[in-house]
Amino acid sequence: MIRAICQITLREWKRILTRPDHCLVLLVLPPLLFFFYAYIYDKQQAEDLPVAIWDEDHTPVSRQITFLLEQTPSIHITAAVSSQDELEALMQQQKIIGAIHFPKGMERDIKSRHPVKVPIYTNAASLVPGKLINKDASTVIITAASGVNLQKFMKTGMPAEKAMSLVMPVSMTVYPLYNPTYNYQHYLVPGLITVALQMMIIMVAVLLINMEWKEGSMNTLRGMARNHAGVIITGKTLAHLGVAWVNFVLVAGIIFPFFSLQHPGTTWQLFLLYNLLALACTGIGMMISVLAADVMLALDVGLFYTSPAFVFSGFTFPRWAMPWYDQYYASLMPYTPFLDAFFKVYFMELPLRYAMPEIIRLLLFIGCTFFVAVFFLQIKLNKQPAYAATAST
């Protein structure tokens, strides 16, 4: 049986290397796609975002705040406007992403300690840039306003410590964890790469069995496996797992180091999780390939199943905030537990034991899908006419 498995594995490798569709999807597209994803976000962070100033105060304080805003990493003052209509027009033309309005009497109200409202306009269609502008602008405005009052108190002879306690009675420090610089490349690229791998593995796996029937080569495969469905499934799976290893070496050994995305000490944990994802995806593809004899139907089912994986996984929007039926659909995809484990191991750099719930879920995916694939393939093989005891490869 081991010899038969090895023969089928070797045969499947030959099919991968000689069939243009398999070779293109599994070996040619991955390096091109992965480098493409990484280069899209090569700038890593959103910096010098175009921002307009609407200054109705025209005082030294408003000019000082404008200067300080320009010094922040995310804000670059590119326009001055005199009305909200002009501000909205520039934003609609995508010439600015945000704007800051200094109302009349701002300096007077700050010095007299009256409430001051400084509107910050951001383009909410660009979530991360809008948040960066809001964060930096809020920090500068609050700090500048506190500085004005601090100088006022100190001019009266008040000690600096007492003046500071009056100006800022509460000190708050924010510590963003796991992606503190809002680095697009660091955060998005690993997720895009892994979801692309899931789609590639499944889209090829849905063709592994039904194409044998369609091309009339199943009898040869039956002869090599001596009519054992488990031997066929195992041999094909080992070949495609080997391809998955090639792509893991590409990602972990070339892409991550080249773009400085690696987290020291997480490689072997990622390798284990990646193997579980690859096996789960192969199992799902095999199951579809066995159940759907029509090749086009299998491809449609695979495409329908894999396309929303990135959206429903919780990578860009929390799953707990989705409707219950979306959360249920997300639980039917192996990428969901993989992503949860990936966050723990890769971003948080936690020991592998913290990912055990997700590992168990992936093992359940693997066990159920391969069982179904082997069970129904064996039924189909048993219904076929007797095969030759030995068959040439």
C-alpha positions as CSV (number, residue, x, y, z in Angstrom):
1,M,0.0,0.0,0.0
2,I,2.8,2.4,0.8
3,R,4.4,1.7,-2.6
4,A,1.0,2.4,-4.3
5,I,0.7,5.7,-2.4
6,C,4.2,6.7,-3.5
7,Q,3.4,5.8,-7.1
8,I,0.2,7.9,-7.1
9,T,2.1,10.8,-5.4
10,L,4.7,10.7,-8.1
11,R,2.1,10.4,-10.8
12,E,0.3,13.4,-9.3
13,W,3.5,15.5,-9.3
14,K,3.9,14.7,-13.0
15,R,0.4,15.9,-13.6
16,I,1.0,19.1,-11.7
17,L,4.2,19.8,-13.7
18,T,2.8,18.9,-17.1
19,R,-0.8,20.2,-16.9
20,P,-0.7,24.0,-17.7
21,D,-3.7,24.8,-15.5
22,H,-2.3,23.0,-12.4
23,C,1.3,24.3,-12.9
24,L,0.1,27.9,-13.5
25,V,-2.2,28.1,-10.4
26,L,0.1,26.2,-8.0
27,L,3.6,27.1,-9.0
28,V,3.7,30.1,-11.4
29,L,1.0,32.4,-10.0
30,P,1.9,32.3,-6.3
31,P,5.3,34.0,-6.5
32,L,4.0,36.6,-8.9
33,L,0.9,37.3,-6.8
34,F,2.8,37.4,-3.5
35,F,5.4,39.9,-4.7
36,F,2.6,41.9,-6.3
37,Y,0.7,42.1,-3.0
38,A,3.8,43.1,-1.1
39,Y,4.8,45.8,-3.6
40,I,1.3,47.3,-3.6
41,Y,1.8,48.2,0.1
42,D,5.6,48.9,-0.1
43,K,5.0,52.4,1.3
44,Q,3.8,50.5,4.4
45,Q,2.2,53.5,6.1
46,A,-0.1,56.4,5.0
47,E,2.0,59.5,5.4
48,D,1.7,63.2,4.2
49,L,-2.0,62.8,3.5
50,P,-3.5,65.9,1.8
51,V,-5.4,68.1,4.3
52,A,-7.0,71.5,3.9
53,I,-7.1,74.3,6.5
54,W,-10.2,76.5,7.0
55,D,-9.0,79.3,9.2
56,E,-11.6,81.8,10.4
57,D,-9.6,82.8,13.4
58,H,-6.5,84.2,11.8
59,T,-4.5,84.5,15.0
60,P,-1.0,83.5,16.1
61,V,-2.6,80.4,17.8
62,S,-4.3,79.2,14.6
63,R,-1.1,79.7,12.7
64,Q,0.9,77.9,15.3
65,I,-1.5,75.0,15.3
66,T,-1.3,74.9,11.5
67,F,2.5,74.7,11.7
68,L,2.4,71.9,14.2
69,L,-0.1,69.9,12.1
70,E,2.3,70.1,9.2
71,Q,5.0,68.5,11.4
72,T,3.0,65.4,12.1
73,P,3.7,62.3,9.9
74,S,0.2,61.8,8.5
75,I,-0.8,65.4,7.7
76,H,0.4,67.6,4.8
77,I,-1.3,70.9,4.4
78,T,-2.1,71.3,0.7
79,A,-4.9,73.8,0.5
80,A,-6.6,76.7,2.3
81,V,-10.4,77.0,2.0
82,S,-12.9,79.7,3.1
83,S,-16.2,77.7,3.2
84,Q,-17.6,74.3,3.8
85,D,-18.8,74.1,0.2
86,E,-15.2,74.6,-1.0
87,L,-14.0,72.0,1.5
88,E,-16.5,69.4,0.3
89,A,-15.8,70.2,-3.3
90,L,-12.0,69.5,-2.8
91,M,-12.9,66.2,-1.0
92,Q,-15.2,65.1,-3.7
93,Q,-12.5,65.8,-6.3
94,Q,-10.2,63.6,-4.1
95,K,-7.7,66.5,-3.8
96,I,-7.8,66.2,0.0
97,I,-8.6,63.5,2.5
98,G,-9.3,65.7,5.4
99,A,-9.8,69.3,6.6
100,I,-9.5,71.2,9.9
101,H,-11.7,74.2,10.8
102,F,-10.5,76.9,13.2
103,P,-13.6,78.9,14.2
104,K,-13.7,82.7,14.8
105,G,-12.7,83.7,18.3
106,M,-10.8,80.4,18.9
107,E,-7.7,82.0,20.5
108,R,-9.9,84.3,22.7
109,D,-12.1,81.4,23.9
110,I,-9.0,79.2,24.6
111,K,-7.4,81.9,26.8
112,S,-10.7,82.6,28.6
113,R,-11.1,78.9,29.1
114,H,-14.4,78.8,27.3
115,P,-15.4,75.6,25.4
116,V,-14.0,75.6,21.8
117,K,-15.1,73.3,19.1
118,V,-12.6,72.6,16.3
119,P,-14.2,70.5,13.6
120,I,-12.1,67.8,11.9
121,Y,-13.4,66.6,8.6
122,T,-12.2,63.2,7.2
123,N,-13.1,61.1,4.3
124,A,-14.6,58.1,6.0
125,A,-14.5,56.1,2.8
126,S,-10.7,55.8,3.5
127,L,-10.9,54.4,7.1
128,V,-7.3,54.1,8.1
129,P,-6.1,57.5,6.6
130,G,-9.1,59.2,8.1
131,K,-8.3,57.7,11.6
132,L,-4.7,58.8,11.3
133,I,-5.6,62.3,10.4
134,N,-8.1,62.4,13.3
135,K,-5.6,61.0,15.7
136,D,-2.7,63.4,14.8
137,A,-5.0,66.5,14.5
138,S,-6.7,65.8,17.9
139,T,-3.3,65.4,19.6
140,V,-1.9,68.6,18.1
141,I,-5.0,70.7,18.9
142,I,-5.4,69.5,22.5
143,T,-1.7,70.0,23.1
144,A,-1.6,73.4,21.6
145,A,-4.7,74.6,23.5
146,S,-3.1,73.3,26.7
147,G,0.1,75.1,25.9
148,V,-1.7,78.5,25.5
149,N,-3.3,78.1,28.9
150,L,-0.1,76.9,30.5
151,Q,1.7,80.0,29.3
152,K,-1.1,82.2,30.6
153,F,-0.9,80.7,34.1
154,M,2.9,80.8,34.2
155,K,2.9,84.5,33.3
156,T,1.0,85.2,36.6
157,G,3.8,83.6,38.5
158,M,2.2,80.2,39.1
159,P,4.7,77.3,39.5
160,A,4.9,75.1,36.4
161,E,3.8,71.9,38.1
162,K,0.6,73.6,39.5
163,A,-0.1,75.2,36.1
164,M,0.2,71.9,34.4
165,S,-2.1,70.2,36.9
166,L,-4.7,72.8,36.2
167,V,-4.3,72.7,32.4
168,M,-4.2,68.9,32.1
169,P,-5.6,67.3,35.3
170,V,-5.8,63.9,33.6
171,S,-2.9,62.5,31.6
172,M,-3.7,59.8,29.1
173,T,-1.3,57.6,27.1
174,V,-2.5,55.3,24.3
175,Y,-0.4,52.2,23.4
176,P,-1.5,50.6,20.1
177,L,-0.4,47.0,20.1
178,Y,0.6,44.5,17.4
179,N,0.5,47.1,14.6
180,P,1.3,50.4,16.3
181,T,2.3,52.3,13.2
182,Y,-0.8,51.1,11.2
183,N,1.5,49.5,8.7
184,Y,-0.5,48.3,5.7
185,Q,2.2,46.0,4.4
186,H,2.8,44.4,7.8
187,Y,-0.9,43.8,8.4
188,L,-2.5,43.2,5.1
189,V,0.0,41.3,3.0
190,P,0.2,38.1,5.2
191,G,-3.6,37.9,5.2
192,L,-3.9,38.4,1.4
193,I,-1.2,35.8,0.8
194,T,-2.9,33.1,2.9
195,V,-6.4,33.7,1.6
196,A,-5.0,33.5,-2.0
197,L,-3.3,30.2,-1.1
198,Q,-6.6,28.9,0.2
199,M,-8.4,29.8,-3.0
200,M,-5.6,28.3,-5.2
201,I,-5.5,25.0,-3.3
202,I,-9.3,24.5,-3.3
203,M,-9.7,25.5,-7.0
204,V,-7.2,22.9,-8.0
205,A,-8.4,20.3,-5.6
206,V,-11.9,20.4,-6.9
207,L,-10.5,18.9,-10.2
208,L,-8.4,16.1,-8.8
209,I,-11.0,13.3,-8.9
210,N,-13.7,14.3,-11.4
211,M,-11.0,15.1,-14.1
212,E,-9.8,11.5,-13.8
213,W,-13.3,10.3,-14.7
214,K,-13.7,12.8,-17.4
215,E,-10.4,12.0,-19.1
216,G,-10.8,8.3,-18.7
217,S,-7.7,7.8,-16.6
218,M,-9.5,6.6,-13.5
219,N,-9.1,2.9,-14.4
220,T,-5.3,3.4,-14.4
221,L,-5.5,5.1,-11.1
222,R,-7.7,2.3,-9.7
223,G,-5.2,-0.3,-10.8
224,M,-2.3,1.5,-9.1
225,A,-4.4,1.8,-5.9
226,R,-5.9,-1.7,-6.1
227,N,-9.4,-0.1,-5.9
228,H,-8.7,1.5,-2.6
229,A,-10.2,5.0,-2.5
230,G,-8.1,5.9,0.6
231,V,-4.9,5.2,-1.3
232,I,-5.9,7.4,-4.2
233,I,-6.9,10.3,-1.9
234,T,-3.7,9.9,0.2
235,G,-1.4,9.8,-2.8
236,K,-2.9,12.9,-4.4
237,T,-3.0,14.7,-1.1
238,L,0.7,14.1,-0.4
239,A,1.6,15.5,-3.8
240,H,-0.4,18.7,-3.3
241,L,0.9,19.0,0.3
242,G,4.4,19.0,-1.2
243,V,3.4,21.9,-3.5
244,A,2.1,23.7,-0.4
245,W,5.5,23.3,1.2
246,V,7.1,24.9,-1.8
247,N,4.9,27.9,-1.5
248,F,5.5,28.1,2.3
249,V,9.2,28.2,1.6
250,L,8.6,31.0,-0.9
251,V,6.5,33.0,1.6
252,A,8.5,32.3,4.9
253,G,11.9,32.1,3.3
254,I,11.8,34.8,0.6
255,I,8.7,37.1,0.8
256,F,8.7,37.7,4.5
257,P,12.5,38.3,4.9
258,F,12.7,40.4,1.7
259,F,9.9,42.8,2.9
260,S,10.9,42.5,6.7
261,L,7.6,40.9,7.6
262,Q,8.9,37.9,9.6
263,H,8.4,37.6,13.3
264,P,11.4,35.7,14.8
265,G,10.5,32.5,16.5
266,T,7.1,32.0,14.8
267,T,8.2,30.1,11.6
268,W,7.6,26.5,12.9
269,Q,4.2,27.5,14.5
270,L,3.2,29.1,11.2
271,F,4.4,26.0,9.3
272,L,2.1,23.8,11.4
273,L,-0.9,26.1,11.0
274,Y,-0.2,26.4,7.2
275,N,-0.1,22.6,6.9
276,L,-3.4,22.3,8.6
277,L,-4.9,24.9,6.3
278,A,-3.5,23.2,3.2
279,L,-4.9,19.8,4.3
280,A,-8.3,21.3,5.2
281,C,-8.5,23.1,1.8
282,T,-7.4,20.0,0.0
283,G,-10.0,17.9,1.8
284,I,-12.7,20.3,0.9
285,G,-11.7,20.3,-2.7
286,M,-11.4,16.5,-2.8
287,M,-14.9,16.2,-1.3
288,I,-16.4,18.6,-3.9
289,S,-14.5,16.8,-6.7
290,V,-15.9,13.4,-5.6
291,L,-19.5,14.6,-5.1
292,A,-19.7,16.8,-8.2
293,A,-18.9,14.7,-11.2
294,D,-19.5,17.7,-13.5
295,V,-16.2,19.7,-13.7
296,M,-17.8,23.1,-14.3
297,L,-20.2,22.6,-11.4
298,A,-17.3,21.7,-9.1
299,L,-15.4,24.8,-10.2
300,D,-18.5,27.0,-9.6
301,V,-19.0,25.5,-6.1
302,G,-15.3,26.0,-5.3
303,L,-15.4,29.6,-6.5
304,F,-18.6,30.3,-4.6
305,Y,-17.2,28.8,-1.4
306,T,-13.8,30.5,-1.5
307,S,-14.6,34.0,-2.8
308,P,-16.0,35.5,0.4
309,A,-13.4,33.9,2.7
310,F,-11.5,37.2,3.3
311,V,-14.6,39.2,4.0
312,F,-16.2,36.7,6.4
313,S,-13.0,35.7,8.1
314,G,-13.0,38.8,10.4
315,F,-9.7,40.1,8.9
316,T,-11.1,43.5,8.0
317,F,-14.3,43.6,10.1
318,P,-15.0,41.8,13.4
319,R,-17.1,38.6,13.0
320,W,-19.0,39.3,16.2
321,A,-20.5,42.4,14.6
322,M,-21.8,40.5,11.6
323,P,-25.3,39.0,11.5
324,W,-25.6,35.5,12.9
325,Y,-26.0,33.9,9.5
326,D,-22.8,35.5,8.3
327,Q,-21.0,34.3,11.4
328,Y,-22.4,30.8,10.7
329,Y,-21.2,30.9,7.1
330,A,-17.7,32.0,8.3
331,S,-17.5,29.0,10.6
332,L,-17.9,26.7,7.6
333,M,-14.6,27.9,6.1
334,P,-11.2,26.7,7.3
335,Y,-9.7,30.1,6.7
336,T,-11.6,31.4,9.7
337,P,-10.0,29.3,12.5
338,F,-6.7,29.5,10.6
339,L,-6.8,33.3,10.7
340,D,-7.7,33.4,14.4
341,A,-4.7,31.1,15.1
342,F,-2.5,33.2,12.8
343,F,-3.3,36.4,14.7
344,K,-2.3,34.7,18.0
345,V,0.9,33.1,16.7
346,Y,2.1,35.6,14.2
347,F,1.0,39.1,15.4
348,M,0.8,38.5,19.1
349,E,3.7,35.9,19.1
350,L,1.9,33.7,21.6
351,P,2.8,30.1,22.2
352,L,1.1,27.5,20.0
353,R,-1.0,26.2,22.9
354,Y,-3.1,29.4,22.7
355,A,-4.2,28.4,19.3
356,M,-5.4,24.9,20.3
357,P,-9.1,25.7,19.9
358,E,-8.5,26.7,16.3
359,I,-6.2,23.8,15.6
360,I,-8.9,21.4,16.8
361,R,-11.4,23.0,14.4
362,L,-9.0,22.7,11.5
363,L,-8.5,19.0,12.4
364,L,-12.3,18.5,12.4
365,F,-12.4,20.1,8.9
366,I,-9.7,17.7,7.8
367,G,-11.2,14.6,9.3
368,C,-14.8,15.2,8.1
369,T,-13.9,16.3,4.5
370,F,-11.4,13.5,3.9
371,F,-13.8,10.9,5.4
372,V,-16.6,12.0,3.0
373,A,-14.3,12.1,0.0
374,V,-12.9,8.6,0.7
375,F,-16.3,7.1,1.5
376,F,-18.1,8.3,-1.6
377,L,-15.2,7.7,-3.9
378,Q,-15.0,4.1,-2.7
379,I,-18.7,3.7,-3.5
380,K,-18.1,5.0,-7.0
381,L,-15.1,2.7,-7.5
382,N,-17.1,-0.3,-6.3
383,K,-19.8,0.4,-8.9
384,Q,-17.4,0.3,-11.7
385,P,-16.6,-2.8,-13.7
386,A,-13.7,-5.0,-12.5
387,Y,-10.3,-3.5,-12.9
388,A,-7.0,-5.2,-13.9
389,A,-5.0,-6.4,-11.0
390,T,-2.0,-4.5,-12.3
391,A,-1.9,-1.5,-14.5
392,S,0.9,0.5,-16.0
393,T,1.4,4.1,-14.9
